[in-house]
Amino acid sequence: MSAILHATPESMLTGAWNVVVVGAGGTGSALLPSLARLHHAMIELGHPGGIKCTVYDDDTVSEFNVGRQGFYPNDVGHYKASLLVNRLNLLMGTSWTALPRRVDSTINLQADMVIGCVDSRGARHAIAQAAKRGKVRYYLDCGNETDRGQVILGEFGKPRHDRLPHVGDLFPDMLNAKNDRGDDTPSCSMADALRKQSLVINQAISVQAFNLLWSLFRNGGLTFSAVFVNLATGRTNPVPIDPTAWARFGYEAPPENKPAKKPARRRKAA
């Protein structure tokens, strides 16, 4: 295994992970069962608390979500967050919480990590602002387009040479709500939805996010903090934890503070 370049905080190795998931649609409904599996594995491997999860989403299931997202015909009309959380609590014995509302300017998020399973810039901006108003360490962004996407794990806080840049650091435009294209109107059929987005992309993105989370726990840290997925070419490209790699996206990490040199002692005149 490659050398760990970012160590998992001690508090997350000795206590429960407080995780907030924003978005219970395509990627969220694919990732949440994996998150429950991770919780179970952590407990079985001796972790003292596993994962405490809260899910935000104000959307309800439409008939065109069935088959593309993690929902069934009998789910139509019900809140996505409540359906998924209640199902996992029943099947996996978790005590997670569903909040069928969106993250907005009235919310202060308090968590070790917020996972954004959203695709609009406005939603990302709201997540970042709610996290900064509250207290959140990590931001795991899971975003996708038609047949490609990205998973980026970053940290909030003052810029430091060793802070993982989050999605807003690497791609400021992704948090600029003014640039949303307004193409998030509901599909009028499943065929229409599949023309907009690959049937596989949500699962592909959720697997990469799951892998990063598993490494944080099992390996005690990470060797890379972001992954780009392109289903059209069959390529998956990780981004190493390296200021040189981050600079390719236009993000300049602050230099490492080096201890000041002690001034040389002057020799006394003879």
PyMOL commands that set and color helices and strands:
alter all, ss='L'
color gray80, all
select helices_A, chain A and resi 10-14+26-44+73-75+80-92+121-133+167-170+172-175+177-179+190-196+201-218+243-247
alter helices_A, ss='H'
color red, helices_A
select strands_A, chain A and resi 6-7+17-22+51-56+97-99+110-116+135-144+148-155+221-222+224-230+235-240
alter strands_A, ss='S'
color yellow, strands_A
deselect
rebuild
show_as cartoon
